[in-house]
Amino acid sequence: KLVHDLAHSEPVSKFDHALGMSTTFTKGGWCLFEDEGWDDMFKGYVGWGGYGGSMFAWNPENETGVAYTMNGTYFKSVMGFKDDRCKYLMRHLIDAVKKISPTRSSL
């Protein structure tokens, strides 16, 4: 658990000129999706995405994760977390976790 805690520590927020918004990254190089500009459903998740729609994310509090690698580049998608395909998967993950454990308030 020490490596996990260290990788999630020391978050630093800076303006990302490529995305046109602030982003917060941990010491391990993972994005914390807490800044304005990210869809609220990603709050509490850590990860990153790539050009065309790929993404991976996990929620350390509720121990869930999801990854998506597309089989075709979606031209309008700069990265997965802004892509409707990714949002679709995240909505279903969150709904499934709520059904399994409705008391998890961090969703």
Long-range contacts (C-beta under 8 A, 24 or more apart in sequence): 4-60, 8-46, 8-60, 18-78, 19-78, 19-79, 33-57, 33-81, 38-81, 39-81, 39-87, 39-90, 41-87, 41-90, 41-91, 41-94, 42-81, 42-90, 44-106, 44-107, 48-79, 49-79, 49-80, 49-81, 49-82, 49-83, 49-86, 50-79, 50-80, 51-77, 51-78, 51-79, 52-77, 53-77, 53-79, 53-80, 53-83, 53-85, 53-86, 54-79, 54-80, 55-79, 55-80, 55-81, 55-83, 55-86, 57-81, 57-90, 59-106, 61-104, 61-106, 62-97, 62-101, 62-104, 62-106, 62-107, 64-93, 64-97, 66-90, 66-93
